[in-house]
Amino acid sequence: MGDLAALRRMLRVLDRVVVAFSGGADSAFLAWVAANTLGNDRVLAATAVSPSLAPSELADCEALAGEWGMPWLPVETRELDRPEYVANGGDRCYHCKAELLGALAPLAADRGATVVLGVNLDDLGDHRPGQTAAAERGARFPLVDSGFTKSDVREESRRLGLRTWDKPAGACLASRLPYGTAVTVGRLSAVAVAEEGLRRLGFSQLRVRHYGDLARIELPPPDLAAAVARRDELVAAVREAGYRYVTLDLEGFRSGNLNQALLYP
């Protein structure tokens, strides 16, 4: 079970922090606790802005910071300028986090602060080369150090009254492209438009996986019947993003399932 008191103690030791703030349940919880523990003058929530961030997620980051009265700064990152990132190999996340830390480290240095990320214990069991890049560059993972799993983060967030407690798991838009498919602005935009269209139809937990002119929709199994019943609306929403073929994955939503290609090529 995550230890909130231990998390607060760790943050006090760090004294000043720059939180990599994606607006998801983990980074939101960490940012709120940091601001609540250290005070707004010792905390900055910084959101990396690039084509790999869905516009709706950027808007929610700004909204959350406003609701909580927390200092917030959008920071432009240029991972698409990195050939290794664009190539979309198994180490793509390494280069993404290297770019992120390259943008946040100067902000932290100016404030005498440490960059902290909302990595939890469950994240350690997946293929996450970005964690290596962050750790190599001096970032800290306070949720890991204080024993928080994803479910712990959600439960503690619920207890604290944070609206992010049940926010669906998110990931950068590049994670929708199979490894080896080059990351481009056009492909990221198509995924963002398709997913936003499905959210407008009422589906919240979802992924649109990009395979050229074919989109593979992942929804939680309980939502599959509703998706089939509304297939005309789903097809229209996804084709609006430029896809020609629209498919529904009967296995349902699986966060990070494209990593299986690395384990079983």
Disulfide bonds with the S-S distance in Angstrom:
none
